Amino acid sequence: MKIAFILDPLEGLKAWKDSSVAMMRCAAKRGHEIWTIQRGALTWRDGRVAARAQRVAPAADDHAWYALVEEALLPLTAYDAVLMRQDPPFDFEYIAATWLLERAEAGGARIWNKPRAIRDHSEKVAIAEFPQFAPTTLIARDPAEIHAFIDELGDVILKPLDGMGGSSIFRVTREDANRNVIVEMLTDFGTRSIMAQRYLPAISHGDKRILLIAGEPVPYCLARIPKPGESRGNLAAGGKGVARPLMGRDREIAEVLAPTLWARGLLIVGLDVIGDSLTEINVTSPTCFVEITQQTRFDVAAMLVDALERECAAS
């Protein structure tokens, strides 16, 4: 197959832990062609979405992890599969890319995650569809509403709706002397909606990343345990990842959500669960493939490539 990955700049990818790199290496080992596209290279003209792309040969060396084979301007229909794997922020340019990708899809391109599904699933707000699994949560921009929520619960987490990697996440208590300035900053003085959630003490045991691939849960999750003094388990914020078998409530949540999300064309999904509560549904570029594979020897990237091969063969 000819597989294209829409990615952040290649030179900035951390190959030793990047899930997209793991996918590319796995697919290349099976003889598939690997192409990479920068989001800014997408164009539409005369009814066709195309992009200047680089064909690469992935290598095992994490410092020089690919070699450039060739460059070409190709329509997205030239590929057997296109994977949208660029990281947030989910800004206007990201939305514009989903519009172009949707036009490519209408022309016959196979794109995952489906651009409409990416656009329709806010990684924070999507939990509102599954309130039976969510912690006590408020989504609002009115500072008075947010302060009332803090007063009611006493200990909460505040975060922007468009962040990633634990950026701009604050734990705020009722007595916090800085709560006014934190709310002002996050809401931009009441002009931007944010999420407030009950603080979950179970974070000390890890913010669990549960991966779903083509409607099936990966049999292990990665518990991202905060470093001392932190309330964020994100690996980007210094959390330690510990792989664990998917069991109990975690498996229940995964098995309920998996078929619904896959029916919408979400091939790769990352659920975030703290304790028994679903806190986020990540659909842009879910990670943790490498950490789970290294600790359990279950090849998550191979599960993904299996799904791609199956889906392309069926269509």
C-alpha positions as CSV (number, residue, x, y, z in Angstrom):
1,M,0.0,0.0,0.0
2,K,0.9,3.6,-0.4
3,I,0.3,5.4,3.0
4,A,0.5,9.1,3.6
5,F,0.9,10.7,7.0
6,I,0.0,14.3,7.6
7,L,2.4,15.3,10.4
8,D,4.2,18.1,12.2
9,P,7.6,18.9,10.7
10,L,9.7,15.7,10.6
11,E,12.8,17.2,12.1
12,G,10.8,18.0,15.3
13,L,9.4,14.5,15.9
14,K,10.9,12.6,18.8
15,A,11.4,9.2,17.0
16,W,12.2,7.2,20.2
17,K,8.7,7.8,21.5
18,D,6.5,9.1,18.7
19,S,3.5,7.0,17.8
20,S,3.3,8.2,14.2
21,V,7.0,7.2,13.7
22,A,6.2,3.7,15.2
23,M,3.3,3.4,12.7
24,M,5.5,4.4,9.8
25,R,8.3,2.0,10.8
26,C,5.8,-0.9,11.2
27,A,4.2,-0.2,7.8
28,A,7.5,0.1,6.1
29,K,8.7,-3.3,7.4
30,R,5.7,-4.8,5.7
31,G,6.7,-3.3,2.4
32,H,4.3,-0.4,2.3
33,E,5.4,3.0,0.8
34,I,5.5,5.8,3.4
35,W,4.8,9.4,2.4
36,T,4.7,12.4,4.6
37,I,2.7,15.6,4.1
38,Q,2.8,18.9,5.9
39,R,-0.7,20.4,6.6
40,G,0.3,23.7,5.0
41,A,1.0,21.9,1.7
42,L,-2.7,20.9,1.2
43,T,-4.3,22.6,-1.8
44,W,-7.6,22.4,-3.7
45,R,-7.9,23.3,-7.4
46,D,-10.3,22.3,-10.1
47,G,-12.1,19.8,-7.9
48,R,-8.9,18.0,-6.7
49,V,-7.1,18.1,-3.3
50,A,-3.4,17.6,-3.6
51,A,-0.2,18.2,-1.7
52,R,3.5,18.2,-2.2
53,A,4.7,15.1,-0.3
54,Q,7.9,13.4,0.6
55,R,8.4,9.7,0.3
56,V,10.6,8.5,3.2
57,A,12.3,5.3,4.2
58,P,12.0,5.0,8.0
59,A,15.2,3.8,9.8
60,A,15.8,2.3,13.3
61,D,18.2,5.1,14.2
62,D,16.2,7.5,16.5
63,H,18.5,10.4,15.6
64,A,18.4,10.0,11.8
65,W,15.1,8.1,11.7
66,Y,14.3,8.6,8.0
67,A,15.9,9.0,4.6
68,L,14.2,11.1,1.9
69,V,13.5,8.9,-1.2
70,E,11.6,11.4,-3.5
71,E,9.3,14.3,-3.5
72,A,6.1,14.7,-5.6
73,L,3.0,16.7,-6.0
74,L,0.2,14.1,-5.8
75,P,-3.6,14.1,-5.3
76,L,-4.7,12.5,-2.0
77,T,-6.5,9.9,-4.1
78,A,-3.1,8.5,-5.2
79,Y,-2.7,7.0,-1.7
80,D,-4.4,3.8,-0.4
81,A,-4.7,5.5,3.0
82,V,-4.1,9.0,4.5
83,L,-3.7,9.4,8.2
84,M,-4.2,12.9,9.7
85,R,-1.8,12.9,12.6
86,Q,-0.9,16.5,13.3
87,D,-0.9,17.7,16.9
88,P,-3.2,20.5,18.1
89,P,-3.7,23.4,18.7
90,F,-7.1,22.9,17.0
91,D,-7.1,26.4,15.5
92,F,-8.7,27.8,12.3
93,E,-6.0,26.3,10.1
94,Y,-6.7,22.9,11.6
95,I,-10.4,23.3,10.8
96,A,-9.5,24.5,7.2
97,A,-7.4,21.4,6.8
98,T,-10.4,19.2,7.7
99,W,-12.5,21.0,5.1
100,L,-9.9,20.2,2.4
101,L,-9.6,16.6,3.6
102,E,-13.3,16.2,3.5
103,R,-13.3,17.3,-0.2
104,A,-10.5,14.8,-0.8
105,E,-12.6,12.1,0.8
106,A,-15.6,13.0,-1.3
107,G,-13.3,12.5,-4.3
108,G,-12.5,9.0,-3.2
109,A,-9.5,9.4,-0.8
110,R,-9.5,7.1,2.2
111,I,-8.7,9.3,5.2
112,W,-8.5,8.5,8.9
113,N,-9.4,9.8,11.3
114,K,-12.3,11.0,9.1
115,P,-12.1,14.8,8.8
116,R,-15.7,15.5,9.8
117,A,-15.3,13.3,12.9
118,I,-12.2,15.1,13.9
119,R,-13.9,18.4,13.4
120,D,-17.0,17.4,15.3
121,H,-15.2,15.9,18.3
122,S,-13.8,18.5,20.6
123,E,-11.3,16.4,22.7
124,K,-12.6,18.0,25.9
125,V,-16.3,18.6,25.1
126,A,-16.9,15.1,23.6
127,I,-17.2,13.6,27.1
128,A,-20.6,15.4,27.3
129,E,-22.0,12.7,25.1
130,F,-21.2,10.1,27.7
131,P,-22.1,11.8,31.0
132,Q,-22.5,8.4,32.7
133,F,-18.7,8.1,32.7
134,A,-17.7,11.7,33.2
135,P,-16.8,13.4,36.5
136,T,-18.7,16.5,37.7
137,T,-17.9,18.9,34.9
138,L,-18.7,22.5,33.9
139,I,-18.1,24.0,30.4
140,A,-18.6,27.8,30.5
141,R,-16.9,31.1,29.9
142,D,-18.8,33.3,32.5
143,P,-16.3,33.8,35.4
144,A,-19.2,33.9,37.9
145,E,-20.4,30.4,36.8
146,I,-16.8,29.1,37.1
147,H,-16.3,30.7,40.5
148,A,-19.6,29.2,41.7
149,F,-18.4,25.8,40.6
150,I,-15.2,26.2,42.5
151,D,-17.1,27.3,45.6
152,E,-19.4,24.3,45.3
153,L,-16.8,21.6,44.9
154,G,-13.9,23.2,46.7
155,D,-11.2,21.5,44.6
156,V,-11.3,21.6,40.8
157,I,-9.2,21.3,37.6
158,L,-9.4,24.2,35.1
159,K,-8.2,23.7,31.5
160,P,-8.6,25.3,28.1
161,L,-10.7,23.5,25.5
162,D,-7.9,23.5,22.9
163,G,-4.8,22.5,24.8
164,M,-2.7,19.4,24.7
165,G,0.1,17.7,26.7
166,G,-1.1,19.2,30.0
167,S,-0.6,22.8,28.9
168,S,-2.4,25.5,30.9
169,I,-4.0,23.1,33.3
170,F,-4.6,24.4,36.8
171,R,-5.7,22.9,40.0
172,V,-7.7,25.5,42.0
173,T,-9.1,25.3,45.4
174,R,-11.8,27.4,47.1
175,E,-9.2,29.1,49.2
176,D,-6.7,29.7,46.4
177,A,-5.5,33.2,46.5
178,N,-4.8,33.1,42.7
179,R,-8.1,31.8,41.6
180,N,-9.3,35.2,40.2
181,V,-6.3,35.7,38.0
182,I,-6.3,32.0,36.8
183,V,-10.0,32.3,35.8
184,E,-9.4,35.7,34.1
185,M,-6.4,34.3,32.2
186,L,-8.0,31.1,31.0
187,T,-11.3,32.7,30.0
188,D,-9.6,35.8,28.7
189,F,-11.9,37.9,30.9
190,G,-15.0,35.9,30.1
191,T,-14.6,35.8,26.3
192,R,-13.4,32.1,26.0
193,S,-15.0,28.9,27.2
194,I,-13.1,26.6,29.4
195,M,-13.6,23.3,31.2
196,A,-13.8,22.9,34.9
197,Q,-13.8,19.4,36.5
198,R,-14.0,18.0,40.0
199,Y,-10.4,17.2,41.1
200,L,-10.0,13.5,41.2
201,P,-7.5,12.3,43.9
202,A,-7.1,9.1,41.9
203,I,-4.8,11.0,39.6
204,S,-2.0,9.9,42.1
205,H,-2.5,6.4,40.6
206,G,-2.3,7.7,37.1
207,D,-4.2,9.4,34.2
208,K,-4.8,6.3,32.1
209,R,-4.5,6.5,28.3
210,I,-6.8,3.8,26.8
211,L,-6.3,3.3,23.0
212,L,-9.1,2.2,20.7
213,I,-8.1,1.1,17.2
214,A,-10.9,0.4,14.6
215,G,-13.4,-0.1,17.3
216,E,-11.3,-2.5,19.4
217,P,-9.6,-1.6,22.7
218,V,-5.9,-2.2,22.9
219,P,-5.5,-4.8,25.8
220,Y,-3.2,-2.5,27.8
221,C,-3.5,1.1,28.9
222,L,-0.7,3.5,30.0
223,A,-1.1,5.0,33.5
224,R,0.6,8.3,33.4
225,I,1.6,9.0,37.0
226,P,2.4,12.6,38.0
227,K,5.8,13.5,39.3
228,P,5.9,14.6,43.0
229,G,4.1,17.9,43.5
230,E,2.2,17.7,40.2
231,S,-1.5,17.2,39.5
232,R,-0.9,16.5,35.8
233,G,0.0,13.0,34.6
234,N,0.8,14.0,31.0
235,L,4.1,12.6,29.8
236,A,4.9,16.0,28.4
237,A,4.5,17.4,31.9
238,G,7.0,15.0,33.4
239,G,4.6,12.1,34.2
240,K,5.9,8.5,34.3
241,G,4.1,6.0,32.1
242,V,3.3,2.6,33.5
243,A,1.5,0.0,31.3
244,R,-1.2,-2.0,32.8
245,P,-3.7,-4.6,31.6
246,L,-7.1,-3.1,30.6
247,M,-9.5,-4.3,33.3
248,G,-12.7,-3.4,35.2
249,R,-14.2,0.0,34.7
250,D,-11.5,1.0,32.2
251,R,-12.5,-1.9,29.9
252,E,-16.2,-1.1,30.4
253,I,-15.7,2.5,29.3
254,A,-13.6,1.3,26.3
255,E,-16.1,-1.3,25.2
256,V,-19.0,1.1,25.4
257,L,-17.4,3.9,23.4
258,A,-15.4,1.9,20.9
259,P,-18.1,0.8,18.5
260,T,-19.8,4.3,18.5
261,L,-16.6,6.1,17.8
262,W,-15.5,3.7,15.1
263,A,-18.8,4.0,13.3
264,R,-18.0,7.7,12.9
265,G,-14.7,6.9,11.2
266,L,-12.4,7.4,14.2
267,L,-9.8,4.8,13.5
268,I,-7.5,5.8,16.4
269,V,-8.9,7.2,19.7
270,G,-7.2,7.9,23.0
271,L,-9.5,7.9,26.0
272,D,-8.2,9.5,29.2
273,V,-9.6,8.0,32.4
274,I,-8.7,9.0,36.0
275,G,-10.0,6.5,38.6
276,D,-13.4,5.5,37.2
277,S,-14.0,8.8,35.3
278,L,-13.6,9.6,31.6
279,T,-12.0,13.0,31.3
280,E,-11.1,13.4,27.6
281,I,-11.6,11.7,24.2
282,N,-8.5,12.4,22.1
283,V,-9.0,12.1,18.3
284,T,-6.4,14.3,16.7
285,S,-3.1,12.4,17.3
286,P,-3.4,9.9,20.2
287,T,-0.1,8.7,21.5
288,C,1.4,6.1,23.9
289,F,1.9,3.4,21.3
290,V,5.6,3.1,22.0
291,E,5.4,3.1,25.8
292,I,2.8,0.3,25.8
293,T,4.7,-1.8,23.3
294,Q,8.0,-1.4,25.1
295,Q,6.6,-2.5,28.4
296,T,4.2,-5.2,27.3
297,R,5.6,-6.4,24.0
298,F,2.1,-6.0,22.6
299,D,2.7,-4.2,19.2
300,V,0.2,-1.4,19.1
301,A,1.5,-0.1,15.8
302,A,1.1,-3.5,14.3
303,M,-2.6,-3.5,15.4
304,L,-3.0,-0.2,13.7
305,V,-1.4,-1.4,10.4
306,D,-3.5,-4.6,10.6
307,A,-6.6,-2.4,10.7
308,L,-5.4,-0.2,7.8
309,E,-4.7,-3.3,5.6
310,R,-8.1,-4.8,6.5
311,E,-10.0,-1.6,5.8
312,C,-8.2,-0.9,2.5
313,A,-8.7,-4.4,1.3
314,A,-12.4,-4.3,2.1
315,S,-13.1,-1.0,0.2
